[in-house]
């Protein structure tokens, strides 16, 4: 019996499958068919600016640090064709992640080009690389579309945040946020799940921090579970076709990020379209070299980070 999870073909053409994938893409360790997600369009395109960062956080899910090149710095000439293709496909928003995007010398130019056509979201630590380029961001306030920044604050307590990011980084991030807010940009905050505290208590602690920093106390916060560093060996329940068909609905499967978004990365001097912002450490998820081809390849739920999406509804997206 055919299901929506089967590999699609383009009528009259070959099956689109531009990279050979491991057997684990299709079956679990017990030989059961994997769960898959079909894409229903391209609402959001993520561009990875590279894993270089000004910080060396030991928990970083990208393994980023100064000078890191696991994912290379994306250049303007790399990004432009994908932005143009995404517009043809009806993309609603462009989003950018790293590393720290503002380490990339081409980033503001890439951002300006994308912002000329669609709203943009930028993930940043809001510290020194961003602060020293604030003068380059001011002209972007005059663009037709909105530019939104999501800043990483691991904890409401400065000591806890700085324990992994470095002394003074909490206050520097708040400074960067305050400057962005005062300029007129929209802000949200990404933090880690704190399982030992009630959500209301955590929310109040963050509100206190924001208010003391001269920021709106009701800034949106997105909480993430532990995703572990790249290529970590993590034991997680395996998501089968049975899981996706019996415990998810057609509507809920459309809410998974890989159903409506893609990410472009630069590796070994060429760009690939990955299925998700969270799986760039597994070559199986490098779907194709074009967005169009990538959208007809169903996405396997084999990565351990897929379980966070399945169980918790985790998502990097803020698209409305």
C-alpha positions in Angstrom: 0.0 0.0 0.0 1.4 3.4 -1.0 1.6 6.1 1.6 2.6 9.8 1.5 5.9 8.7 3.0 7.2 6.9 -0.1 9.9 8.4 -2.3 8.3 10.7 -4.9 9.2 10.9 -8.6 8.8 13.7 -11.0 6.3 12.5 -13.7 8.2 11.5 -16.8 11.6 11.8 -15.2 14.0 9.8 -13.1 13.6 9.5 -9.3 15.2 12.5 -7.7 18.0 11.2 -5.5 21.2 13.1 -6.1 23.3 11.5 -3.4 23.6 8.0 -2.4 22.5 7.5 1.2 23.3 5.0 3.8 21.0 2.0 4.4 20.2 3.6 7.8 18.4 6.4 6.0 15.7 3.9 5.1 15.5 1.4 7.9 16.2 1.3 11.7 18.8 -0.9 13.4 15.9 -3.5 13.8 15.1 -3.4 10.1 11.9 -1.5 10.4 11.0 1.2 7.8 12.0 4.6 8.9 9.6 7.5 9.4 9.8 10.1 6.7 8.6 13.7 6.2 7.4 15.0 2.9 7.9 18.6 2.0 4.8 20.7 1.1 6.7 23.7 -0.1 9.5 26.2 0.8 8.3 28.7 3.4 11.7 29.4 4.9 15.2 29.2 3.6 18.1 29.0 6.1 21.6 30.0 5.1 24.5 28.8 7.2 27.1 31.5 7.3 29.8 29.1 8.5 30.9 27.5 11.8 33.5 30.2 12.6 32.6 32.1 15.8 34.1 34.4 18.3 33.2 32.1 21.1 34.1 28.5 21.9 31.1 27.1 23.8 31.6 23.5 24.7 27.9 22.6 24.3 27.6 24.2 20.8 25.4 22.1 18.6 27.5 23.3 15.6 30.9 22.8 17.3 31.7 26.4 16.4 34.8 28.3 17.6 37.2 30.9 16.3 38.5 29.9 12.9 36.4 26.8 12.6 35.8 25.6 9.0 33.7 22.5 9.4 31.2 24.5 7.5 32.9 27.2 5.4 32.1 30.8 5.4 29.4 31.5 2.9 30.2 34.2 0.3 27.7 36.5 -1.4 28.2 34.7 -4.7 27.3 31.4 -3.0 24.1 32.8 -1.4 22.7 34.8 -4.2 21.6 32.0 -6.5 19.8 30.2 -3.6 18.0 33.4 -2.6 16.9 33.9 -6.2 15.8 30.3 -6.5 13.9 30.4 -3.2 12.0 33.5 -4.4 10.9 31.6 -7.4 9.7 28.8 -5.1 7.6 31.2 -3.1 9.7 31.5 0.1 8.2 33.6 2.8 11.3 34.3 5.0 15.1 34.0 5.0 16.9 32.9 8.2 20.6 32.9 9.0 22.6 30.9 11.5 26.2 30.1 12.3 28.7 30.0 14.0 28.3 33.7 14.5 27.0 35.3 11.3 28.7 38.6 11.9 32.2 37.0 11.8 31.5 36.5 8.1 32.7 39.6 6.2 30.1 39.0 3.4 27.2 38.6 5.8 25.7 42.1 5.8 25.8 42.2 2.0 24.0 38.8 1.9 21.5 40.0 4.5 20.8 43.2 2.6 20.2 41.3 -0.6 17.8 38.9 1.1 16.0 41.7 3.0 15.2 43.5 -0.2 12.7 40.7 -1.0 11.6 39.0 2.2 11.6 39.4 6.0 14.8 38.0 7.6 15.7 36.3 10.9 19.3 36.3 12.2 20.6 34.1 15.0 23.4 35.8 16.9 25.2 35.9 20.2 24.9 39.7 20.0 28.5 40.3 21.3 31.5 41.9 19.8 31.2 40.9 16.1 27.7 42.3 16.0 28.3 45.3 18.1 31.2 46.5 15.9 29.0 46.2 12.8 26.0 48.0 14.1 26.7 51.0 11.9 26.3 48.6 8.9 22.9 47.5 10.1 21.3 51.0 10.5 20.6 51.4 6.7 18.7 48.1 6.8 16.0 49.7 8.9 14.9 51.5 5.7 14.3 48.3 3.8 10.7 47.3 3.0 10.9 44.0 5.1 11.4 43.5 8.8 14.8 42.3 10.2 14.5 40.2 13.4 17.4 39.1 15.7 17.3 36.0 18.0 19.9 36.3 20.7 21.3 33.3 22.6 21.0 33.7 26.4 21.6 30.3 27.9 20.4 31.2 31.4 18.8 34.1 33.3 21.8 34.1 35.6 24.9 35.8 34.3 27.3 33.4 36.0 25.6 30.3 34.5 25.6 31.9 31.0 29.3 33.0 31.3 30.4 29.6 32.6 30.4 28.3 29.1 30.5 31.5 27.0 33.2 33.4 28.8 33.3 36.0 31.5 31.4 39.1 30.7 29.5 37.6 27.7 26.1 37.9 29.5 26.4 41.6 29.9 27.9 42.1 26.5 24.9 40.2 24.9 22.5 42.4 26.8 24.4 45.4 25.5 24.1 44.2 22.0 20.4 43.5 22.5 19.8 46.9 24.0 21.5 48.6 21.0 19.5 46.6 18.5 16.3 47.4 20.3 17.1 51.1 20.6 17.8 51.1 16.8 14.3 49.7 16.2 15.0 46.1 15.4 12.8 43.2 16.6 14.2 40.8 19.2 13.6 37.3 20.6 15.8 35.1 22.9 16.9 31.5 22.6 17.6 29.7 25.9 18.1 26.1 27.1 15.3 24.2 28.8 15.7 24.3 32.6 13.8 21.2 33.7 14.1 21.8 37.4 12.1 25.0 37.5 8.5 25.9 36.7 8.0 27.7 33.4 6.3 30.6 35.1 9.3 31.1 37.5 11.8 30.9 34.6 9.8 33.4 32.6 9.7 35.8 35.5 13.5 35.6 36.0 14.1 36.4 32.4 11.6 39.2 32.5 13.5 40.7 35.4 16.7 40.5 33.5 15.2 42.2 30.4 13.6 45.0 32.4 16.8 45.7 34.2 18.7 45.9 30.9 16.2 48.4 29.5 14.5 45.9 27.2 10.8 44.8 26.9 10.2 42.3 29.7 7.9 40.3 27.4 10.5 39.4 24.7 9.6 36.1 23.1 11.7 33.2 24.3 12.3 30.0 22.4 13.5 27.1 24.6 15.6 24.2 23.2 16.3 20.8 24.6 19.9 19.3 24.7 20.9 18.7 21.1 24.5 17.6 21.7 27.6 18.6 19.7 28.1 17.5 16.0 28.7 13.8 15.4 27.9 13.0 19.0 26.8 9.3 19.5 23.4 9.7 21.3 21.0 6.9 22.2 17.5 8.1 21.2 14.3 6.2 20.3 14.2 5.4 16.6 11.3 6.9 14.7 9.6 4.4 12.4 7.0 4.7 9.7 4.6 3.3 12.3 5.4 6.2 14.7 4.9 8.8 12.0 1.6 7.4 10.7 0.0 6.3 14.0 1.2 9.0 16.4 1.3 11.9 14.0 -1.4 13.3 11.7 -1.0 14.7 8.2 -1.5 18.1 9.7 1.1 17.6 12.5 3.7 16.2 10.0 3.4 19.5 8.0 4.6 21.3 11.2 8.0 19.7 11.2 10.6 22.1 9.9 11.8 19.7 7.2 8.3 19.9 5.7 8.6 23.6 4.9 12.2 24.7 5.1 15.7 23.9 3.9 19.2 25.0 4.8 22.2 25.8 2.5 25.7 25.2 3.7 29.1 25.5 2.1 31.4 22.5 2.4 34.6 21.6 0.5 34.1 24.7 -1.7 30.6 23.8 -2.9 27.1 24.4 -1.6 24.6 21.7 -0.6 21.0 21.9 0.4 20.4 20.2 3.8 17.1 19.0 5.1 17.3 20.9 8.4 19.3 23.3 10.4 20.1 20.6 13.0 21.5 17.8 10.9 24.5 19.3 9.0 26.8 16.7 10.7 25.3 13.8 8.7 26.0 13.7 4.9 22.8 11.7 4.3 20.9 14.9 4.9 22.7 16.8 2.1 19.7 16.3 -0.2 20.8 18.0 -3.4 22.6 21.0 -4.9 19.4 22.9 -5.7 16.4 23.7 -3.6 14.0 22.5 -6.3 15.5 19.0 -6.3 15.7 18.9 -2.5 12.0 19.5 -2.0 11.0 16.2 -3.7 13.2 14.0 -1.5 11.3 12.8 1.6 13.4 13.4 4.7 14.3 10.4 7.0 13.8 10.8 10.7 17.0 8.9 11.5 19.0 11.6 13.2 19.0 11.7 17.1 17.9 15.3 16.9 14.8 14.3 15.0 13.5 12.8 18.2 13.4 16.2 19.8 11.1 17.4 17.0 9.0 14.3 17.3 8.6 14.3 21.1 8.8 18.0 22.0 7.8 19.7 18.8 11.2 21.5 18.8 11.7 24.0 16.0 14.3 26.6 15.1 11.7 28.5 13.0 9.8 31.6 14.1 8.0 32.0 10.8 4.4 33.0 11.3 
